Amino acid sequence: MSKLNEEKASQKRQIYESLSDRARKFVDKIGYEAWDPFQQPNDPFDLRRFTTDRTARAMAMGFLQQCKEEHYSKNYARAVLDMCMGLVDKDERYLAMYEFSCWYREQLQAHENVKEQRTF
């Protein structure tokens, strides 16, 4: 056994012996050999971003700042943020809403084009 491994094993034993009874029960439950007191912490929560490299909150705030109406309700702002979060998370419900909105806009534009072409 190398010196580094012996040192780690010694440190592991010291850490185990310094644990409270409750913590020792947890270690015993998962198994002393499987227990890793030197485990690296998890990476911080990654900020989910749009393909524009902006967070959902930044996108929502950008949209709300560009709104034509100066005063919008809290419900409106909350819906915008919900939509952004749903799209970032690739939630099917919000993806469906987005795709339907795009389709609906096309339908309205096609209808307007037909109205402009009519001659009375």
C-alpha positions in Angstrom: 0.0 0.0 0.0 1.4 3.4 -0.9 2.1 6.1 1.6 -0.7 8.3 0.2 -3.2 5.5 0.5 -2.1 4.7 4.1 -2.4 8.4 4.9 -5.9 8.7 3.4 -7.0 5.5 5.3 -5.6 7.0 8.5 -7.4 10.3 7.9 -10.6 8.4 7.0 -10.4 6.5 10.3 -9.8 9.7 12.3 -12.8 11.4 10.6 -15.0 8.4 11.4 -14.0 8.3 15.0 -14.7 12.0 15.4 -18.2 11.7 14.1 -21.3 11.9 16.3 -23.2 8.7 17.0 -25.9 9.7 14.6 -23.4 10.3 11.8 -21.6 7.0 12.5 -25.0 5.2 12.1 -25.3 6.8 8.7 -21.8 5.7 7.7 -22.4 2.2 9.0 -25.7 2.1 7.1 -24.0 2.8 3.7 -20.9 0.9 4.7 -17.5 2.2 5.9 -15.8 1.1 2.7 -18.3 2.8 0.4 -18.2 6.0 2.5 -16.0 8.7 1.0 -15.3 11.6 3.4 -13.0 13.2 0.8 -15.8 13.5 -1.8 -15.6 16.7 -3.9 -18.6 19.0 -3.5 -21.2 19.0 -6.3 -20.8 21.7 -8.9 -22.9 24.8 -8.2 -26.4 24.9 -9.8 -25.8 25.6 -13.4 -27.9 28.5 -14.6 -30.1 27.4 -17.4 -29.8 29.6 -20.4 -31.4 30.1 -23.7 -29.5 29.7 -26.9 -28.9 33.5 -26.6 -26.8 32.8 -23.5 -29.2 34.7 -21.3 -31.0 33.4 -18.3 -34.8 33.0 -18.3 -35.1 35.9 -15.9 -33.0 38.1 -18.1 -35.0 37.2 -21.1 -38.3 37.9 -19.3 -37.0 41.3 -18.0 -35.8 42.2 -21.5 -39.2 41.4 -23.0 -41.1 43.3 -20.4 -38.9 46.3 -20.8 -39.7 46.4 -24.5 -43.4 46.0 -24.1 -45.4 48.8 -25.7 -47.7 49.1 -22.7 -46.0 50.9 -19.8 -48.2 49.3 -17.2 -48.7 45.6 -17.2 -50.2 43.4 -14.4 -48.3 41.2 -12.1 -50.1 38.2 -13.7 -48.8 39.2 -17.1 -45.2 39.5 -15.9 -45.5 36.2 -14.0 -46.8 34.5 -17.2 -43.8 35.8 -19.2 -41.4 34.5 -16.6 -43.2 31.1 -16.4 -43.0 30.9 -20.2 -39.3 31.7 -20.2 -38.6 29.1 -17.5 -40.7 26.5 -19.3 -38.9 27.1 -22.6 -35.4 26.9 -20.9 -36.4 23.7 -19.2 -37.8 22.4 -22.5 -41.1 21.6 -20.9 -43.4 20.2 -23.5 -46.4 22.2 -22.2 -44.5 25.5 -22.9 -43.0 24.3 -26.1 -46.5 23.5 -27.3 -47.7 27.0 -26.3 -44.8 28.6 -28.1 -45.3 26.6 -31.3 -49.1 27.2 -31.2 -48.4 31.0 -30.8 -46.1 31.0 -33.8 -48.6 29.0 -35.9 -51.4 31.4 -34.8 -49.4 34.4 -35.8 -48.9 32.9 -39.3 -52.6 32.3 -39.5 -53.4 35.9 -38.6 -50.8 37.2 -41.1 -52.3 35.0 -43.9 -55.8 36.3 -43.0 -54.6 40.0 -43.2 -52.9 39.3 -46.5 -56.2 37.9 -47.9 -58.1 41.0 -46.6 -55.7 43.4 -48.3 -56.1 41.6 -51.6 -59.8 41.9 -51.6 -61.2 44.7 -53.8 -64.6 46.1 -53.0 
